Amino acid sequence: MDSVIINEVMKRNLKLWTLDMKILKVLSSKKVYHSKQ
């Protein structure tokens, strides 16, 4: 039972983490774009 809960939490954390990474990439690319102008 415990391991199932842990697995679910890990999956959720991984999804959040990948979402954060995507947002960071977008933000950093926008910064680069602005700095070039």
Sequence and secondary structure as in RCSB ss.txt:
>XXXX:A:sequence
MDSVIINEVMKRNLKLWTLDMKILKVLSSKKVYHSKQ
>XXXX:A:secstr
 HHHHHHHHHHHHHHHHHHHHHHHHHHHHHHHHHHH 
